[in-house]
């Protein structure tokens, strides 16, 4: 009894001593200690590398944590001081990640040429997206391979179906009132359009029109984006706990979608088997599900042919395709609507898309027709050049145990170091004239001038193959060391061809069928570390155009 009484007395004393102030102090001390442990585990870089922001040690980590909105300014500063003069520099990453070595434009090719066993794309993606938690430790290697192998060869035949989803989803989101102006939240309207269109490619009909399924996919994409922001603020020693807690909604949205997706995948597996065996003459519907099945069978991977694993493989594609496309379209409309009204970009693009579509067979977009939209393509590329949503989308993680040595400057990056190509090059006045201004026709003017030349002039200049190649590289899907929204090199986004077609069709349908009022000023997004949070409350006014008789 005496021991029990003593234990109770000690417990009461302990609880009485835990005031709010002391609990707060303990939490702060624990957090600082956790970041201190983190700092000892991060790779260290040569002192010869110049730095921006606060780098090195627990003190720098805390100061960076307090200056999350300045990261993009630091990267821009580093580019102007060092990067554009051929020097690498170090910039802070998120508090839980190692600092990043930003390589100059001249060295991007060297970085991209490194084998996966030396500087890994996959490992850097896993770290940036916290794949162990957000994607349940299922990597994106197989679905990325499938997209590379099957998207381009099947995309042309899917264009009519995609066009139909574009038209129907936009008409629902924007309305059909030809008499009155309707006020829309731009972000919400785009979220009602993009997931449906994207899922015609991913899962096919009728599931791409099932609102419960689409809500689960949008919910999952929101979960990933939110969790990335949360986990960047926590030291990695706490990730095993925090990561599992914050991703509980991921599991909920996955299972919510899987309940509707499972019977579709099971039917697709049966359709595939019946067609392959000759029992049926009807091929399975072409979609990402079918391509995952086809590639798994070609590679003899039975574990990739279960409904559960196929559903898991769809997750990184859904995330990337939904949010990045919505962000791209959101920025595009803001750039167009906030431009000088005298430039009348909307009318110019409306005229181009209308003229080209009228020449298409039965008013159905083809690959060649979409390729002829030079001005529309330019408007999209220019928005992606100017309105970046990250300081860098091209990363490599050094996975070679011995590290890697830069042959140009001589510095050595140890195991675990992060290399990055930064997007400040897209705002360089030495590369782009008046780089801070949105010029929708920046790239199309050059292409149109080239094509307008007479055949005789081209022949006189020896057909100018080099210039022809330079002009060809001005398209939105063409990546380079000066244009990095889709990354660059062999790991450039494999879905960019679909995104380009999708965005062109959406912009064409909206401009041909709706009037949109300009906005007085483009709202500025909020930067958190290296990523923006779009201005989600922007509203636009639209009205359905009267059909021509």
C-alpha positions as CSV (number, residue, x, y, z in Angstrom):
1,X,0.0,0.0,0.0
2,X,2.9,2.4,0.9
3,X,4.4,1.8,-2.5
4,X,1.1,2.4,-4.3
5,X,0.6,5.6,-2.3
6,X,4.1,6.8,-3.2
7,X,3.6,6.1,-6.9
8,X,0.3,7.9,-6.9
9,X,1.9,10.9,-5.1
10,X,4.8,11.0,-7.6
11,X,2.3,10.8,-10.6
12,X,0.3,13.7,-9.1
13,X,3.4,15.8,-8.6
14,X,4.6,15.1,-12.2
15,X,1.2,16.1,-13.6
16,X,1.0,19.2,-11.5
17,X,4.5,20.3,-12.8
18,X,3.4,19.9,-16.5
19,X,2.2,23.4,-17.1
20,X,1.4,24.6,-20.6
21,X,4.6,26.6,-20.7
22,X,6.7,23.6,-19.7
23,X,5.0,21.4,-22.2
24,X,5.6,24.0,-24.9
25,X,9.2,24.3,-23.9
26,X,9.6,20.5,-24.0
27,X,8.1,20.3,-27.5
28,X,10.4,23.1,-28.7
29,X,13.5,21.5,-27.2
30,X,12.5,18.1,-28.6
31,X,12.0,19.6,-32.1
32,X,15.4,21.4,-31.9
33,X,17.1,18.2,-30.8
34,X,15.5,16.3,-33.6
35,X,16.7,18.9,-36.2
36,X,20.1,18.7,-34.6
37,X,20.2,14.9,-35.1
38,X,19.0,15.5,-38.6
39,X,21.8,17.9,-39.3
40,X,24.4,15.3,-38.4
41,X,23.0,12.9,-40.9
42,X,22.8,15.3,-43.9
43,X,25.7,15.3,-46.5
44,X,28.2,18.1,-46.2
45,X,29.4,20.0,-49.2
46,X,32.8,21.6,-50.0
47,X,33.4,25.0,-48.5
48,X,34.5,26.2,-51.9
49,X,30.9,26.1,-53.2
50,X,29.2,29.5,-52.7
51,X,25.9,29.5,-50.7
52,X,22.7,31.4,-50.6
53,X,20.2,31.6,-47.7
54,X,21.3,29.9,-44.5
55,X,23.2,26.7,-44.9
56,X,25.0,24.3,-42.6
57,X,24.2,23.3,-39.0
58,X,21.1,23.4,-36.7
59,X,21.1,27.2,-36.5
60,X,20.8,27.5,-40.3
61,X,18.0,24.9,-40.4
62,X,16.0,26.8,-37.8
63,X,16.5,30.1,-39.6
64,X,15.5,28.5,-42.9
65,X,12.4,27.1,-41.2
66,X,11.5,30.6,-40.3
67,X,12.1,31.9,-43.9
68,X,10.2,29.4,-46.0
69,X,8.7,32.2,-48.2
70,X,12.2,33.3,-49.2
71,X,13.6,30.2,-50.8
72,X,12.6,31.1,-54.4
73,X,14.3,34.5,-53.9
74,X,17.5,32.9,-52.7
75,X,17.5,30.5,-55.7
76,X,17.0,33.5,-58.0
77,X,19.8,35.4,-56.2
78,X,22.1,32.4,-56.6
79,X,21.4,32.0,-60.2
80,X,22.2,35.7,-61.0
81,X,25.3,35.7,-58.8
82,X,26.7,32.3,-59.7
83,X,24.7,30.1,-62.0
84,X,24.5,32.2,-65.0
85,X,28.3,32.7,-64.8
86,X,29.0,29.0,-64.9
87,X,29.3,28.3,-61.2
88,X,27.4,25.8,-59.0
89,X,26.0,27.0,-55.7
90,X,24.3,25.6,-52.6
91,X,20.7,26.5,-51.7
92,X,18.7,25.5,-48.7
93,X,16.2,22.7,-49.3
94,X,13.1,22.1,-47.1
95,X,14.0,21.8,-43.4
96,X,13.9,18.0,-43.5
97,X,15.9,17.6,-46.7
98,X,19.6,18.1,-47.5
99,X,20.7,21.4,-49.0
100,X,20.8,21.2,-52.8
101,X,23.7,21.8,-55.2
102,X,22.4,23.9,-58.1
103,X,24.4,23.2,-61.2
104,X,24.7,25.9,-63.9
105,X,23.1,25.6,-67.3
106,X,26.3,24.5,-69.0
107,X,26.6,21.5,-66.6
108,X,23.0,20.2,-66.8
109,X,23.9,17.7,-69.5
110,X,26.6,16.3,-67.3
111,X,24.2,15.9,-64.4
112,X,21.6,14.2,-66.6
113,X,24.1,11.8,-68.2
114,X,24.9,10.2,-64.9
115,X,23.7,6.6,-64.7
116,X,20.9,5.8,-62.2
117,X,23.5,3.9,-60.1
118,X,25.4,7.2,-59.6
119,X,22.8,10.0,-59.5
120,X,19.3,8.7,-59.2
121,X,16.1,10.3,-60.5
122,X,13.9,7.7,-58.8
123,X,15.5,8.2,-55.4
124,X,15.2,12.0,-55.7
125,X,11.5,11.7,-56.6
126,X,10.9,9.4,-53.7
127,X,12.5,11.9,-51.3
128,X,10.8,15.0,-52.8
129,X,7.3,13.3,-52.7
130,X,7.9,11.3,-49.5
131,X,7.0,8.3,-51.5
132,X,7.5,5.9,-48.5
133,X,4.5,7.4,-46.9
134,X,2.4,9.2,-49.6
135,X,2.6,6.3,-52.1
136,X,2.8,3.5,-49.5
137,X,6.4,2.7,-50.5
138,X,5.3,1.6,-54.0
139,X,7.8,3.2,-56.5
140,X,6.8,4.8,-59.8
141,X,9.3,3.0,-62.0
142,X,6.9,0.5,-63.6
143,X,4.1,3.0,-64.5
144,X,6.7,5.5,-65.8
145,X,8.1,2.7,-68.1
146,X,4.6,2.0,-69.3
147,X,3.9,5.6,-70.1
148,X,7.1,5.8,-72.1
149,X,6.3,2.7,-74.1
150,X,2.6,3.0,-74.7
151,X,1.3,6.6,-74.4
152,X,2.6,8.0,-77.7
153,X,1.7,5.1,-79.8
154,X,-1.9,5.0,-78.5
155,X,-2.6,8.7,-78.0
156,X,-3.7,9.5,-81.6
157,X,-6.5,7.0,-81.5
158,X,-7.8,8.3,-78.2
159,X,-8.0,12.0,-79.3
160,X,-11.7,11.8,-80.3
161,X,-12.7,10.4,-77.0
162,X,-10.6,12.9,-75.1
163,X,-12.1,15.7,-77.1
164,X,-15.6,14.6,-76.2
165,X,-14.7,14.5,-72.5
166,X,-13.2,18.0,-72.8
167,X,-16.3,19.4,-74.4
168,X,-18.8,17.8,-72.0
169,X,-16.8,18.5,-68.8
170,X,-16.2,22.2,-69.7
171,X,-19.9,22.7,-70.6
172,X,-20.9,21.4,-67.2
173,X,-18.3,23.4,-65.3
174,X,-18.7,26.7,-67.2
175,X,-22.5,26.4,-67.9
176,X,-24.5,27.1,-71.0
177,X,-26.1,30.5,-70.1
178,X,-25.8,32.8,-73.2
179,X,-27.6,35.7,-71.6
180,X,-25.9,36.3,-68.2
181,X,-22.3,36.4,-67.0
182,X,-21.5,33.6,-64.5
183,X,-18.9,34.0,-61.8
184,X,-16.7,30.9,-61.3
185,X,-13.9,29.9,-59.0
186,X,-11.2,29.2,-61.5
187,X,-9.4,26.5,-59.5
188,X,-12.7,24.6,-58.7
189,X,-13.8,24.8,-62.3
190,X,-10.6,23.3,-63.5
191,X,-10.7,20.6,-60.9
192,X,-14.2,19.7,-62.3
193,X,-12.6,19.3,-65.8
194,X,-9.1,17.9,-65.6
195,X,-9.7,14.7,-63.6
196,X,-12.5,13.6,-65.9
197,X,-10.4,14.2,-69.0
198,X,-7.3,12.6,-67.6
199,X,-9.1,9.6,-66.4
200,X,-10.5,8.9,-69.9
201,X,-6.8,8.0,-70.6
202,X,-6.2,6.3,-67.2
203,X,-9.3,4.2,-66.6
204,X,-11.6,4.7,-69.5
205,X,-15.4,5.0,-69.6
206,X,-17.7,5.0,-67.8
207,X,-15.5,5.3,-64.6
208,X,-13.9,8.5,-65.8
209,X,-17.4,10.1,-65.4
210,X,-18.1,8.7,-61.9
211,X,-18.0,11.6,-59.6
212,X,-17.3,9.5,-56.5
213,X,-14.3,8.0,-58.2
214,X,-13.0,11.3,-59.4
215,X,-13.4,12.8,-55.9
216,X,-11.3,10.0,-54.5
217,X,-8.5,10.7,-56.9
218,X,-8.6,14.5,-56.3
219,X,-8.7,13.8,-52.6
220,X,-5.6,11.6,-52.9
221,X,-3.8,14.2,-54.9
222,X,-4.7,16.9,-52.3
223,X,-3.4,14.5,-49.6
224,X,0.0,14.1,-51.3
225,X,0.4,17.9,-51.8
226,X,-0.6,18.7,-48.2
227,X,1.6,16.0,-46.7
228,X,4.6,17.1,-48.7
229,X,4.3,20.5,-47.1
230,X,3.8,19.0,-43.6
231,X,6.6,16.6,-43.8
232,X,9.1,19.2,-45.1
233,X,8.6,21.0,-41.8
234,X,9.3,18.0,-39.6
235,X,12.8,16.5,-38.9
236,X,13.3,13.1,-40.6
237,X,13.7,11.3,-37.3
238,X,10.0,12.0,-36.7
239,X,8.9,10.9,-40.2
240,X,8.2,7.3,-39.3
241,X,5.6,8.6,-36.8
242,X,4.3,11.7,-38.5
243,X,4.4,10.2,-42.0
244,X,2.1,7.4,-41.0
245,X,-0.3,9.7,-39.2
246,X,-0.7,12.4,-41.9
247,X,-1.1,9.8,-44.7
248,X,-4.1,8.1,-43.1
249,X,-6.3,10.2,-45.5
250,X,-4.3,8.7,-48.4
251,X,-5.3,5.2,-47.4
252,X,-8.9,6.3,-47.1
253,X,-9.0,7.9,-50.5
254,X,-7.2,5.0,-52.1
255,X,-9.6,2.4,-50.8
256,X,-12.5,4.7,-51.6
257,X,-11.4,4.7,-55.2
258,X,-10.3,1.1,-55.3
259,X,-13.8,0.0,-54.4
260,X,-15.0,1.4,-57.7
261,X,-11.9,0.6,-59.6
262,X,-11.5,-3.0,-58.7
263,X,-14.4,-4.4,-60.9
264,X,-13.2,-2.3,-63.8
265,X,-9.7,-3.8,-63.6
266,X,-11.1,-7.3,-63.2
267,X,-13.2,-6.9,-66.3
268,X,-10.3,-5.4,-68.2
269,X,-8.1,-8.4,-67.2
270,X,-10.9,-10.8,-68.5
271,X,-11.3,-8.8,-71.7
272,X,-7.5,-8.9,-72.3
273,X,-7.3,-12.7,-71.7
274,X,-10.3,-13.4,-74.0
275,X,-8.8,-11.3,-76.8
276,X,-5.3,-12.8,-76.5
277,X,-6.7,-16.3,-76.5
278,X,-8.8,-15.6,-79.6
279,X,-12.1,-16.2,-77.7
280,X,-13.1,-12.6,-78.5
281,X,-12.4,-10.5,-81.5
282,X,-12.9,-7.2,-79.6
283,X,-9.7,-5.8,-78.1
284,X,-9.8,-4.4,-74.6
285,X,-10.4,-0.6,-74.3
286,X,-7.2,1.3,-74.6
287,X,-6.3,3.0,-71.4
288,X,-3.5,3.1,-68.8
289,X,-5.0,0.1,-67.1
290,X,-4.7,-1.9,-70.3
291,X,-1.2,-0.7,-70.9
292,X,-0.2,-1.8,-67.4
293,X,-1.6,-5.2,-68.0
294,X,0.0,-5.5,-71.4
295,X,3.5,-4.5,-70.1
296,X,3.2,-6.7,-67.1
297,X,2.5,-9.7,-69.3
298,X,5.3,-8.8,-71.7
299,X,7.7,-8.6,-68.8
300,X,6.3,-11.8,-67.2
301,X,5.5,-10.0,-63.9
302,X,2.5,-11.9,-62.4
303,X,2.6,-9.6,-59.3
304,X,1.9,-6.6,-61.5
305,X,-1.3,-8.2,-62.9
306,X,-3.5,-8.1,-59.7
307,X,-6.2,-5.5,-59.4
308,X,-4.7,-4.2,-56.2
309,X,-1.2,-3.6,-57.6
310,X,-2.6,-2.1,-60.9
311,X,-4.6,0.4,-58.7
312,X,-1.5,1.2,-56.7
313,X,0.4,1.8,-60.0
314,X,-2.2,4.4,-61.1
315,X,-1.6,6.6,-58.0
316,X,1.5,8.5,-59.0
317,X,0.1,9.1,-62.5
318,X,-3.1,10.4,-61.1
319,X,-1.3,12.7,-58.7
320,X,1.1,14.1,-61.3
321,X,-1.6,14.4,-64.0
322,X,-4.3,16.1,-61.9
323,X,-2.5,18.7,-59.9
324,X,0.2,19.8,-62.2
325,X,-2.2,20.1,-65.1
326,X,-4.7,22.1,-63.0
327,X,-1.8,24.4,-61.8
328,X,-0.6,24.8,-65.4
329,X,-4.1,25.7,-66.7
330,X,-4.7,28.0,-63.7
331,X,-1.5,29.9,-64.4
332,X,-2.3,30.0,-68.2
333,X,-5.7,31.6,-67.7
334,X,-4.3,34.1,-65.2
335,X,-1.5,35.1,-67.6
336,X,-3.9,35.5,-70.5
337,X,-6.6,37.3,-68.6
338,X,-4.2,39.8,-66.9
339,X,-2.4,40.7,-70.1
340,X,-2.6,44.0,-71.8
341,X,-6.2,44.1,-73.3
342,X,-4.7,45.9,-76.4
343,X,-2.8,42.7,-77.3
344,X,-6.1,40.8,-77.5
345,X,-4.6,37.4,-77.0
346,X,-7.9,35.7,-76.4
347,X,-9.2,36.8,-79.8
348,X,-6.0,35.8,-81.5
349,X,-6.1,32.3,-80.0
350,X,-9.8,31.9,-80.6
351,X,-9.3,32.7,-84.3
352,X,-6.5,30.2,-84.7
353,X,-8.2,27.3,-82.9
354,X,-11.4,28.0,-84.8
355,X,-9.7,28.1,-88.2
356,X,-7.7,25.0,-87.7
357,X,-10.6,23.0,-86.2
358,X,-12.8,23.9,-89.2
359,X,-10.2,22.2,-91.4
360,X,-10.2,19.0,-89.4
361,X,-12.2,16.0,-90.6
362,X,-15.7,16.2,-89.0
363,X,-14.5,18.8,-86.5
364,X,-12.4,16.2,-84.7
365,X,-8.9,17.1,-83.5
366,X,-6.0,15.2,-85.0
367,X,-2.4,15.1,-84.0
368,X,-1.5,17.1,-87.1
369,X,-4.2,19.7,-86.4
370,X,-3.1,20.2,-82.8
371,X,0.5,20.6,-84.1
372,X,-0.6,23.4,-86.3
373,X,-1.8,25.5,-83.3
374,X,1.5,27.5,-83.2
375,X,0.1,30.5,-81.3
376,X,-1.8,28.3,-78.8
377,X,1.3,26.2,-78.3
378,X,3.3,29.4,-77.8
379,X,0.8,30.8,-75.3
380,X,1.0,27.6,-73.2
381,X,4.8,27.4,-73.4
382,X,5.2,31.0,-72.5
383,X,3.0,30.6,-69.4
384,X,5.0,27.6,-68.3
385,X,8.2,29.6,-68.9
386,X,7.2,32.6,-66.8
387,X,4.8,31.2,-64.2
388,X,6.8,28.4,-62.7
389,X,5.3,26.5,-59.8
390,X,8.6,25.3,-58.4
391,X,12.2,26.5,-58.2
392,X,13.3,23.2,-59.8
393,X,11.8,20.1,-61.2
394,X,15.0,18.3,-62.3
395,X,16.8,16.6,-59.4
396,X,19.3,13.8,-58.9
397,X,20.2,12.1,-55.6
398,X,23.8,10.9,-55.4
399,X,23.5,7.2,-54.6
400,X,27.1,6.1,-55.4
401,X,28.8,5.3,-52.1
402,X,31.9,7.1,-53.2
403,X,30.0,10.1,-54.3
404,X,30.5,12.1,-57.5
405,X,33.1,14.6,-58.6
406,X,32.2,17.5,-60.8
407,X,34.7,17.6,-63.7
408,X,34.2,21.3,-64.5
409,X,34.7,22.9,-61.1
410,X,36.3,20.0,-59.2
411,X,33.9,19.9,-56.2
412,X,32.9,16.5,-54.8
413,X,29.3,15.7,-53.8
414,X,29.1,12.9,-51.2
415,X,26.6,10.0,-51.0
416,X,23.1,11.4,-50.3
417,X,23.8,14.8,-51.9
418,X,21.1,16.4,-54.1
419,X,21.9,18.0,-57.4
420,X,19.3,20.3,-59.1
421,X,18.8,22.2,-62.3
422,X,17.0,25.4,-61.3
423,X,14.3,27.1,-63.3
424,X,15.6,30.7,-62.9
425,X,17.2,30.2,-66.4
426,X,13.7,30.7,-67.7
427,X,13.7,34.3,-66.4
428,X,17.2,35.2,-67.7
429,X,17.2,38.4,-69.7
430,X,20.3,37.2,-71.7
431,X,18.2,34.3,-73.0
432,X,14.6,35.7,-73.1
433,X,13.9,39.3,-74.1
434,X,11.8,41.1,-71.4
435,X,11.6,37.8,-69.4
436,X,9.2,39.1,-66.7
437,X,6.5,39.9,-69.2
438,X,4.0,37.4,-70.5
439,X,4.2,37.4,-74.3
440,X,1.8,34.8,-75.6
441,X,3.2,34.9,-79.1
442,X,6.9,34.9,-78.1
443,X,7.6,31.5,-79.6
444,X,5.0,31.4,-82.4
445,X,6.4,34.6,-84.0
446,X,9.7,32.9,-84.7
447,X,8.0,29.8,-86.1
448,X,5.6,31.7,-88.3
449,X,8.4,33.9,-89.7
450,X,10.4,30.8,-90.6
451,X,7.5,29.0,-92.3
452,X,6.6,32.2,-94.2
453,X,9.9,32.3,-96.1
454,X,9.8,31.3,-99.7
455,X,11.3,28.0,-100.8
456,X,13.9,29.8,-102.8
457,X,15.1,31.7,-99.8
458,X,15.4,28.5,-97.8
459,X,17.3,26.9,-100.6
460,X,19.6,29.9,-101.0
461,X,20.6,29.4,-97.3
462,X,21.3,25.8,-97.9
463,X,18.0,24.7,-96.4
464,X,19.4,25.8,-93.0
465,X,18.9,22.5,-91.2
466,X,20.3,23.9,-88.0
467,X,17.8,26.7,-87.9
468,X,15.0,24.3,-88.8
469,X,15.9,22.2,-85.8
470,X,16.1,25.3,-83.6
471,X,12.6,26.3,-84.7
472,X,11.3,22.8,-84.1
473,X,12.6,23.0,-80.5
474,X,10.3,25.9,-79.7
475,X,7.2,23.6,-79.2
476,X,5.8,23.2,-75.7
477,X,6.7,19.5,-75.4
478,X,10.4,20.1,-76.3
479,X,12.6,20.3,-73.2
480,X,16.0,21.9,-73.1
481,X,18.4,23.4,-70.5
482,X,16.5,26.7,-71.0
483,X,13.0,25.2,-70.7
484,X,12.6,22.8,-67.8
485,X,8.9,22.6,-66.7
486,X,8.8,18.9,-67.9
487,X,12.3,18.4,-66.6
488,X,14.9,17.4,-69.2
489,X,16.8,14.4,-70.6
490,X,15.9,10.8,-70.6
491,X,13.7,11.2,-67.5
492,X,11.7,14.1,-68.8
493,X,7.9,13.8,-68.1
494,X,6.6,11.0,-70.4
495,X,3.1,12.4,-70.1
496,X,3.9,15.8,-71.6
497,X,2.5,14.9,-75.0
498,X,-0.9,14.1,-73.5
499,X,-0.8,17.2,-71.4
500,X,0.0,19.4,-74.4
501,X,-2.9,17.9,-76.4
502,X,-5.2,18.1,-73.5
503,X,-4.5,21.7,-72.6
504,X,-4.8,22.8,-76.2
505,X,-8.2,21.1,-76.6
506,X,-9.4,22.6,-73.4
507,X,-8.2,26.1,-74.2
508,X,-9.7,25.8,-77.8
509,X,-13.1,24.7,-76.5
510,X,-13.3,27.4,-73.9
511,X,-12.3,30.2,-76.2
512,X,-14.5,29.1,-79.0
513,X,-17.6,28.7,-76.8
514,X,-17.2,31.3,-74.0
515,X,-16.5,35.0,-73.5
516,X,-14.3,35.6,-70.5
517,X,-13.8,39.0,-68.8
518,X,-10.2,40.1,-68.3
519,X,-8.9,40.6,-64.8
520,X,-7.2,43.9,-63.6
521,X,-4.1,42.3,-62.1
522,X,-2.6,38.9,-61.9
523,X,-2.7,37.6,-58.3
524,X,0.6,36.4,-56.9
525,X,0.9,32.9,-55.5
526,X,2.3,32.1,-52.1
527,X,5.7,30.4,-52.0
528,X,6.4,27.8,-49.4
529,X,10.0,26.5,-49.6
530,X,10.6,25.6,-53.2
531,X,6.9,25.3,-54.3
532,X,4.0,27.6,-54.8
533,X,0.5,27.5,-53.4
534,X,-1.7,28.8,-56.1
535,X,-4.2,31.6,-55.4
536,X,-7.2,29.3,-55.0
537,X,-9.9,32.0,-54.5
538,X,-9.5,33.7,-57.9
539,X,-12.9,34.1,-59.6
540,X,-13.5,34.8,-63.3
541,X,-16.6,35.8,-65.2
542,X,-17.7,33.8,-68.2
543,X,-20.7,33.7,-70.6
544,X,-21.6,31.1,-73.2
545,X,-21.2,32.6,-76.7
546,X,-24.2,32.6,-79.0
547,X,-24.0,29.8,-81.6
548,X,-23.5,31.1,-85.1
549,X,-26.3,30.5,-87.5
